[in-house]
């Protein structure tokens, strides 16, 4: 009888530790979704500001085709990233009965693919947008009452190339860190099957 009680006790402790493991996985999944939700909210606000700015400064925009192209590219880049973030969205898990390992493994794999495939496209569109805005400013002849000459033009375009390189390195490091954490989470989810 005592031996049977010990077996039940061990089974209960094992079940309790598995339950804690599931709770930890749920917490990590919810944290990832909160981070993605913050990014989606930030992009929505950026799109609203970009739209309002284009409506407020419609006369200024219509002066140069470069400004129009720049705004269209910036809007397209932000909208593209927002759509891709919504494709990997999932609802926060409130209890263990909503937890489905296979569903989250599939979503996390899609999230990894999204981040690595679209970083260069998104950043290229945004840098081209900045360069078109600079071309519009060159037509105008000044930037914040600063006269533009050929040397300044070279400096501004080199600055956008450096900005692209720095932003790419920073984003790549962040994406690699997130990818490692996501792969670890996927491994934990697969082990919990």
ABEGO torsion letter per residue (X at the ends): XAAAAAAAAAAAAAAAAAAAAAAAAAAAAAAAAAAAAAAAAAAAAAAAAAAAAAAAAAAAAAABAAAAAAAAAAAAAAAAAAAAAAAABBBBBABAAABBAAAAAAAAAAAAAAAAAAAAAAAAAAAAAAAAAAAAAAAAGBBGGBBBBAAAAAAAAAAAAAAAAAAAAAAAAAAAAAAAAAAAAAAAAAAAX
